Amino acid sequence: MKTQAKLVFVISLLCHSFCYDALAQPKKKLTWLVENTHEGKINSDSPAVSTSQETIRYILKQLKSKGYDIEYIPTSIKRINALLKSQQNVCVDNKIKTPQRQQYSIFSDVQHIYLGLKLYRLAKTSPMSQKALNAQDEIISLPALFAQYPDEILGIADGASYGVILDKQIAQLASNNVFARSAGFRVKSTADMLVKQRVDYVIYYPADIDMLIGKRISLESYKVANTPDYIKGHISCAKTPLGYAVIEDINSILNKAYSSDWFYQSHAKWVPQSNHQDLKQYFLEVFNVTVP
């Protein structure tokens, strides 16, 4: 009887162990693609340098608490686009949602907003041609600008989207008027090209240009007519079953965060004080949140 009791006890222990392993929730393995930019240190405890970096760190922490096993892969923008098309379980943050990108990837609700893109050039003694400007001193369009300055060059980050309107206008420019920077750290490199006067114009978010160029040179900035006052960034995942599941979890995380003071402050700290009232209006429009 004692031997039989011991046998039952051992079997019970083994069953408990195996049954627990069988019932335990398996980790959901996910690859997070990280572009080599100034915002790329998303898996780090170092101080955040942007709204995008601060919000994605929060989201990733929440995803891990939901059972995701996340591997971080540094890579280029071209490789990111190829992997999103490959039906692997990959995601990337801080992306503008465009019809072209929606063909091969799915997008989350809004991860963050940025004050709208602007066109920058080195400060000059001669003013911008009035033929390139409308009554509000906005650039009429990029083709209108380069009709006045046919020998000048716009520097862009290869593979980047500047939103539907600007993407279409850039595509209309002559090839000799556009230089696409494709090397590593393309976002910073494009800004450096303006500093070194290798290009005449660049397109950036105000917060990014201040961080990348700072006080090294004096710049002029122009809004391009009919472009949005703010840009919405999203998380993008490949169209796989896990991709759809993680987007659903991300949307749940985001919708709980929108009304928090932390979420607003993660934007406000990177925006000049003079633009805070505009930011509050955009929060109402995008997130349906009234900020005091």
Beta strands, then each sheet from edge to edge (+ up, - down):
strand 1: 28-35
strand 2: 68-75
strand 3: 90-95
strand 4: 105-115
strand 5: 118-122
strand 6: 154-157
strand 7: 178-181
strand 8: 201-204
strand 9: 219-222
strand 10: 230-238
sheet 1: 2+ 1+ 3+ 10- 4+
sheet 2: 7+ 6+ 8+ 5- 9+
end
